[in-house]
Amino acid sequence: MTLPRMNRRDFAKAGAAGTAGAAVFSALSAGRAWGANDRIRLGFIGVGNRGGQVLDAFLRHQDMEVAAICDVFEPYLDRAQEKLPAKADTTVDFREILDRKDIDAVVICTPDHWHAVQTIWACRAGKDVYVEKPLSITVVEGRKMVQAARRYQRVVQVGTHRRSSKLYAQAAELIGSGKIGKVTVSRAYRLSNMYPKGIGKAPPGDPPEGLHWDLWLGPRPERPFQATITPYKFRWWDLYSSQMANWGVHYLDAIRWLTGELAPASVCAMGGRFAVEDDRTIPDTAEAVFQFASGRLAIFGQYEASGNPALAQGELELRGTLGTAYIGSRGLHVIPERGGQFQDAAPRMEPIHVEIREGENDVMTVAHARNFLDCVKSREMPNADVEIGHRSTTCSLIANISLAVGARLEWDAEQERFTNHEAANALLDYEHRKPWTPD
């Protein structure tokens, strides 16, 4: 099915015709005063897998409306349109949404390699931004996104939705107060046994009907379509994503929050394609160890050739000197530590059990969307501000670089450069295919 296309001028006119006067037009500065009954007009850029989930979360809120949707795969536009209470304008070119003066904010759920360009251009166009994680594909891109948000005074929320979780907020308070002692090691894992075929293998070929392949590639090099890249399988190609960033950023962000860390001082990642035979360009097995100057380790493992649990329970483990905390969708549980060698063997604290079932992804995403909408109106900093998202994404990205160069890397968090490996610094950015540059 081919959707009717509008040129950019007609697309903008369509938006203006659907509004009731100047009161609904975006303020291009941060100074707009929102009324209690004003509805935020959103443009959605990317409505595929995660984009559809985020769209569902925003549709739970009555003080917003979806004015336009964009995706380079036209069947996704049809599917998203069916969810909406009122028809939205559709396009395959995100620039048409940014041109619209009647759109207040955009929600970006495109593949990772698009996030920087679309976020920066949206900020420049006067739009607030909700952008999915990982924030960027390179460290340099991420810093440019922070700079754009500040320069144009935009609200930018990153989709690390645990930042809007009541459960994780309780955990941050408990751990920050010293209840489990000093946390020396935190661990989390991406577990999925994809042996033996993984994402499969496919030769280069023609893209499916309705997929605008050159627009999908965007800033990355031109190449033939391949069915093991998209839809969705781009997560296993290092040009477009990685599981270290896709899953790792969630847990590394939570670890940074719960322990109060800004950035690691060093990272060492090891791994490879050990068992799975497919078209991927990322490891099927990898582990990254981050060391913080404060005296902590954080470990993220990507195990895609074995799927059995790596933790006693939950999705995140924080090992303290008084107790070990496990956090997951069913709640927060702390198991007391006992004295070990040469120490008193008595329990060092009472066990803690907090049962909250709001940890499921859909509930957290609804809350995260709510926080973004509130901040669009109040101009306050969102729970997962772009600087927070950048710092957490950086953890995953420098782990990928450590893996690529095969070295332990020392990280200067202020200069955002490696101090012991110049070849690794060359991987902090790449040359974007024009015109898709994050400038």
N, C-alpha and C positions, 0 to 999 in steps of 0.2 A: 504494500500500500504506500503510495506517495502522497505526502501531505502537501497542501497548497503552500507555496512559499511567498513571503512578502519581501520586498526590498526593505532596506533599513529605514528609509523615510516612511514607507507605508506602515511598518511595524510600530514606529513611534507614534504615528497618527492614530493608529488603532487604540493605543493606550490612552491617548489624550481624549479620544471620543468616549471612552468608557468611564470617565471620571466626572465628578460634579463640581467643576470650578477649581480655582487656584488653591483652595484650602487643602486639597488632597495631594498637592505636588510636593515632592521631596524638598527639604531645605538642603542646600548644598554646603552649608556650614553646620557646625555642631550646635548652633544656637536655637534650633526649632523648639517651640513650646508645644508639647503634646497635650491635647484635651483628653478628658477621661473616656470619651466615646470614640476617639480617633482609632482607626484601624491601620496597622502597618501593612503597606503593600510590598509584597515580596516577589522577587524573581528567582526561580530555581534553575541552577546551571548544573546539569547532571542529575538524572532521575532513574538511573539504573539500579543496581543491587542496593548499595548503601543509600543512594539518593532516594529510593523509594521508601526505605525505612525512616529516613529523616523527614521526608514529606509527611508520612503518617504521623510523626511526632508533632510537627507544626500544626497539622490540621486539628489537633486536639484543643487548640487555643482559639478563642472566639474573637480576639482583638487583632487578627491578621487576616489577610486575604492573599491568595496566590494570583498575581496579575499576569504572569508569563512563565513559561517553562521552556527550557532549552536542553537538547541532547543531540549528539551527533549520530545516534542510532534511532531512527524514526519510530520503530515499534515501541521503544521506551516512552516516547511522547504519548502515544495512544494509551498505553497502560496507565500512565500518570494522570492523563486527562479523565479517565474513568473514575478516579478517586475524588475528584474535585466537586464541590457543591455547585460551582458555576464554572463554565468553560473559561479557560485561560488562553491567551495568545501563545502560539508555539513557534519555535525557530530552531535551527541547527547551528546558528552562529551566536555565540554568547555576547558579542559586541552589540548586537541589536538590543539586548536587555540593558546593557550599560548605557546605551544612548537614550533610554526612556527616562524622562524627567518625572514621571508619575510613579516610579518605583523607588521605594525608600531604602531597601536593603536586598542583598542577594544571599542565597544559600548555595554554596559551592560544594558539590559532591562528585566531582570529576576524578579521573585517575590522578595519582599523586604528581605526575610530571606537569600537570596543568595548574596546580594550586597557586604557585607563585605568580605567574603571569596574570591569571584571572583575579586574584586578590588585589594585587597592586593596581591593576587597571580599574578595578571596581572602586578602590579607595580614591583614586584620582578622579573618578566620575562622580564622587560625592555619595557613594553608597556605603552603608554599614555592611559588614560581612560576617556570615557564619560559614567557616570553612572546615571541611572534614580533616581528620588526621590521616597520616602524618602531615604536618604543616607544609613541608617542602621536600624536594628531592636532594637539595644540597644545602650546606650550612650558609653559604653566601646568599642564596635565594631567601632563606629564612630571615636573615638580618635585614635584607631589603624590604621584606614584608612588614617587619616591625617598624622600620623607618617610614614606610608609606602610611601606615596606620597613624603614626604620631604626626607626620607632616600634614596630613589632611584631616586630622582630628576625627577619626572614624572609630567606631566600636567594632572590634574584630574578635569574635569568639571562635576558638578552635574546638573541634569535636571530640576532645578527650572528656567524655561525659561523666566519668567518675568524679570529676570536680564538682558536679552538681548532685552527688549522692549524699543523702543523709547519713548512710552507714559509714562512708569513707570520712565524712566530716567528724563523726564520733571517734573513729579510729585515729584521725589526726590529733584530736584533743587528748585522747588517752595516751598516745605514744609521745606527743609533745610534752606532756606533763611528767614524763619519766616513769610512768607506772610499770613499764616492762624493763626498766633499766636502760643502759646504753645499747642501742641497736648496732651490732657490728656486721651483720650479714643480712641482706634481703634477697629473696629469690622469686622468680616467676618463670613460666615456660609457655611456649606455644607447642602443643602436642597434637599430632595427627599422623597416623600410620598410612602414608601414601604409597608404600611399597606394594607392587613393583612398578606400576604404570604411571603414577603421579598425574600430571596434567595431560599426559599422552604426547604423541608426536603427530605433526602435521606438516605437509610441504607448503611452501608459499603458493598462494592462489588468489582468486578474485574475492573481494569482500562480499558479504551477503547483501541482499537488496536492502536499501535504506540506511546503510552504514556509510557515513562520509569519512572515509579512511584517512585522508590527508588532514582533516580537522581533528581526528582522533590523535594522530601523531603529534600535531602541534609543534612545540619547540624541539622535539627530538628528531634525529635524522630521518630522511625519507627512506622507506623500505617497503617491500611488498607486504600485503596482508598475510597473516597466518592465523589459523583458527585456534592455535594454542596461546595466542596473545589476548584476544578479546572476542566475545564478552568475558569479562572478569578475570581471566587467567593471567592478565598482566602482572598480578601480584608476585609471580614467580620469575619475572624478568627484571634484571637490575637496572635497565634503562628507564623503567617506568615505576618501579616500586621495589619492595623487599618485605619479607616476613619479619626481619629484624625491626623494620620501621612500622609495618602494618600492625603487628601485635605488640612488639616491644615497647612502642611509645606509650601505650596505655599503662603498662605496668611500671615502666621507668618514670613516667609522670607521677604515678601514685607514690612510688618510692621517694621521689624528690619531695613531694608534698608532705608525706608522713614523717620524714626524717629531717625536713627543713634544709635540704641541700640545694645549692644553686646549680652546680655542674661538677662532673668528675675531674680529677686531676690527671688521671691516666686511664687507658683502656687497652685491653688485649683480647682479641677475638680469634677463635680457631674454628675450623670446620671445613666441610666440602661435600661433594656429591658422592656419598659412600655406598648407597644402596638403590636409589630410585633412578630408573632409566626413562627420562622424558626430555622435553625441550627446554626445561628451566635453565636459567643462567645463575641462579642463587643456590646455596647449599641445601641439601636435604637434612643435614645435621650441622648445627653450629652452636657455639656458646661464647658469650661475651662476659668478661669480668671488668667491672668499673671500680676504681679505687678513688675514694674521696680524701681530700686533705685532712678532714676531720677524724679520720680513722674508721672508715666503713667500707665494706664491699657491697656491690650490687651485682647480681648475676641474672642474666637472661639467657635461657636456652631455647633454641628453635630445633625441636626434634620432629622431623617429618618421616622418619623411618621406624618410629615406635610411638605408640599412643597411650601406654599405661601411665597412671598418675605419677608425677614426680614429687608431689608434696603430700603430706599426711592428710590434708584437707584444704578446701578453698582454692583461690587462684593466686594468692600472694602470701608469702611467708616473711615475717620480720623477726629475726632472732635477737632477743635482748638478753642482758645479763640476769634479769629477774624472771623473764617469761618470754615465750614465743607466741606471737600473734599470727593467726590465720584469718584471712578476710576472703569472703566469697559471696555468692548470690544468696546464701542462706543466713549470713550474719557474720559476726566477729567473735572469735573464740581465742582465749589466751590460755595456754598450758603453762603452769608454773615451772620454773627451772628448779633443779635441785643442785646442791653443791657437789662438785666433782672431785677430782683428785686433790687430796690434802685439805678439802673444805668440809664444812658442816653439810651433811646430806639432807637436811630438812628442806621442805618446800620454801621458796623465797617469796612467795606471794600467794594469794588466793586465786583460784581460777576465775575467769571472766567469760560470760556467755551473753552476747547481745544478738537476739533473733530479730532480724529485719529482712523481709523478703523484697525490699524495694531494689535490691541489687541487680535485678534483671535488666538487660540492655534497653528494652523498650521503655521501661519506667524512667531510667536515668536519662534517656534521650529526650523524653517529654519534659523532664525538669530542666534539662540543659537548654532546650528551645525556649522554655519559659524565662529562664535567666537572660537569654539573649534579647528577647522581646522587651523585657523590663528595662534592660540597659540601653536599648535603642531610644527608649522614651526618657530615661533618667540621665543618660550620658555618663553613668557610672561605669567603672571597670568591670567587665564580665568575669565570671568564675574562672574561665580558661582563657584569659587574655592572650593576645598574640605573642607577647614576650614569654609568658609561661609555656605556651605551645612550642615556641622556637627553642627554648632551652631543653625541653624534653625530647623534641625531635632530634636535636643535635646529638644527644646521647646515642640514639640509634644510628645516625648517619656516620658518626666517627667510629662506631663499632664496625660498620660495613667497610670503612676505609682501612681499619686495622686488619681486617680479614683480607682485603685486597692486596695490601703491601706485605702481609705476613710479619707484622712487628707489633711489639708493645709501644704505644704512642703516648707521649706526655702532652697534655692539653692545657693551653693557656686560655682560660675561660673569658678573660677580659679582652684579649686581642683576638680571640677565636681563631687560633692557629696552633699547629703542632710545633713544639720547640726542639724536637729531636729527629725530624724526618721530613726533609724538604719535598721529597717525592709524594708524600702523603698530603702535603699542603696543595699540591697541584690538583688533587681530587676534591677540593672543597667547593668547586664550581665546574661548569662546563660551558661551552659555546652554544648558545641557543640558536635554533634555526629561525631566521627572520621570516616574518615580522614579529615573531612571538618572543620578545625579550622582556625580562622583568625590570624594566627601567621606566 
